[in-house]
């Protein structure tokens, strides 16, 4: 899952980025409203964390521009303004949730998960498909109740494949949702990580049907072949 943070306070932005990356999210950061608006309207994000007070385009104007461009990405607005009218103004502009500074990271991550859960039920604590189960709290994976040891990036890739189980996902889709904008990705990076996953999810279970399948010329699909 890929998240954009638009926050002009570098210390706060860096702290949020580090915390979210520990939760296996891919994270991009913008420090002003103009750059944030460009990123939010041209890149495919699953969530935007948006500061209200920004240099350049302010948070409310950025949000209104997103919604005016029919971009319905969930938005969590951060602000030092905590009055009821301020919160109402943000929500009326199109924000999905509102968090006042200072805040505890545990509350931020809970709100992030709640927002990502709304559109497609993507972030329930447990995700199960084809006998594979992911626990997003402990970052553990099992297949047929046998533990599968995964790195953070392998976990994020498997999570994306499983949330799209039965649907073809292209390499571009995977790169856009599993790696952040500044990641140094070679053309075969996705293939390499798919290979890592196949070793752990498929080849380690030779008596079970393979789940990570290639559709040549299209991409990858998660699920046992009919």
PyMOL commands that set and color helices and strands:
alter all, ss='L'
color gray80, all
select helices_A, chain A and resi 10-22+33-42+59-68+84-92+105-120+152-163+171-178+189-202
alter helices_A, ss='H'
color red, helices_A
select strands_A, chain A and resi 2-6+26-30+47-51+74-79+97-100+126-129+132-135+140-143+146-148+212-215+219-222
alter strands_A, ss='S'
color yellow, strands_A
deselect
rebuild
show_as cartoon
